[in-house]
Amino acid sequence: MPTSNTPAWSQARAVICRIDLVNRELELLIGEARLNIGVPPDCMVVLRGEPVKLRMLQPGDRVRVTFRSRAGTAAARTIEVEGAPAAGA
């Protein structure tokens, strides 16, 4: 049972700015704010309705991410790619 110390899950639409595969981190642009978010090994990453590895994501991809923030750090639970910007955009 969740306690008052357990942060709630948040959901946001974002654009991937940077991917650090070694440290399993993403830098996301949410509106005009940047958020660095950890991607634990059990995070579900979905592309075109199929589960994929983190390495399949690319900067510029638009994503919907479910995450938790606590003590100044954020960790993703799910990342779903919604699309990428049009070529030349």
Helices and strands as residue ranges (DSSP letters): E 10-20, E 25-30, E 33-38, E 44-47, E 50-51, G 54-56, E 62-70, E 73-83
